[in-house]
Amino acid sequence: MTTVRDLTPADAEALTALYREYEWWADREGADVRTALRESDVAVGVEDDGDLVAAARVLTDYTYYATVFDVIVAADRRGDGLGHELMVAVRDHHDLQSVPGLSLLCRRGLVPFYESVGFDLFDPETEIPEGGTEELVRMTYEHEEPGA
């Protein structure tokens, strides 16, 4: 039987172990994961027999924006419905009900999964105050390594 609960910095070791299952996040260290959990506005986990098998974090201002990050399900538990259970818990989390909606970035192949829990594919064009529409783009900035 699974249990859904909020995660705390005390869950850093279990979450770090879950991250290490994926090459994408394999370099995450326990101390950094502890800090990330402490600074996350909402962090949700799914446990099965006391083992963390799925997790997600949300950063929000509780008014306008809430963005979901680091959605992860244990590799050997994919297809068991844990991702769905996790995302419903995130979507319906009591602390996020004041926000108009949630956003996230995902690989194109995961769009059907996120649609199954109520997310819509974001239209890359938006109306602008000056009139007309304009395409929105995702931009990133990467800090240089200290001493580089």
N, C-alpha and C positions, 0 to 999 in steps of 0.2 A: 504494500500500500504506500502511495506517495503522499508527501506533505509539502505544501507550498508555504514558504515563510520569508520574511525579510532577512537579508544577510547583514552581518555586521563585520567590523574589522577582525573579529575572532574567527571568521570563516576564511581568512586569507589563505591558510595552508591548503584547505580543501579546494578552494577556487584555483589556486596556483596549480595544483595537481591536475585539475580539469583542463586548464589552459595548456598544460604541457602535452596533452594528447594531440594538439594541433600545431603543426609547424608554424603557422601564422603567428601564434602567441607563445611559442615554446621558450622564448627568451625572457618571459616575464618572471620577475623575482618576487618572493613572498613579501618582502618589506614594501615594495612598490604596489603590490596588489592590496596590501593592508591599507596603504595610504589612499589608493583609489576607492576602496570600499568606504573608508572614513569620509572622503570628500564627495562621494556620490549622494545625490539627493534621495534616490530610491534604488535599492538593490534587492532583487528577488531571486530566490533559489528554490529548486525542487529537490527534495530528498527522497530516497527510497531505502528503507531500512537503515536510516541514519547516514547514508552516503549521499553526498551532493552529486546529482546527475544532470542538472541543468541550471543555468543562471543567466541573468541579464542585469544591466545597470542602466539607470536613467539620470540624465542631467536636466534640470528644469529651473525656471524662474517662478513656477507655480502660477503664472498669470497668462503669458503669451505662448511660451515654448516649452516643449519637453522632447528630448531626443534620446532614443534608445540606443545603447551601445553594447558590444560584447555579448551578443546572444550566443549561447553555447549549450550544446547537448552532448553528453558523453558518447563517444564514437560507437560503443557497443550497445547503446540504448536508442539510437536513431530508429525511427519508424515505430516506436512504442507509444507515441502520442504525447511524450513529455514536452516537446517544443510547443505544441498546441496548448497544453496545460500551463506552461510557463508564460506564453504570450497573452493568454486570456487573463492570467493573474496580473501581468504588467498593465495591460490595457485597462483593467477594471480596478487597479490599485486605488485604495481610498485617498491616498495623498495626491493623486494626479487628477482627481475629478474636477478641480477648478480650472484646469488647462483645456482649451478648446479641442486639442487633439495631440497626437504623438507623431513623431517623424523618426525615420531611420534610413540608413544606407544599407543596401544589400547587393549581393551578386544577382545578376539577372535571373539565374536559375532558381533563386529562392522566392521570386515574385509570387508564384502560385501559393506557396506556403503562407506568406504574409497576407495575401488576399483572403486565404481561408479563415484568418482570425480578424478580418475586418479592415485591413489596411488597403488603400487604393494606390495604384501607380500614380506618382506625381506628374502632372502635366508640366513639361519644362517651359511653357510660356505662361506669362502672367500679364494682367492688365497693369499699366503703369499710370501714376497720377497725372502725367502730362498728356495722356491719351494714347491709344493704340496698345499694342502688346510688345513684349520683349522676351527673348529667351533667357531663362535662368541657367547659370552654369555653377558647378561646384568648384570651389577654389580651395587650395590648401597652402600652408606655409610650413616649412620644416626648419626648425632651429639647427644651426650648425653644432656639431659636437664640441664641447668645451676643449680649448687647446688645439682645435683643428686649423 
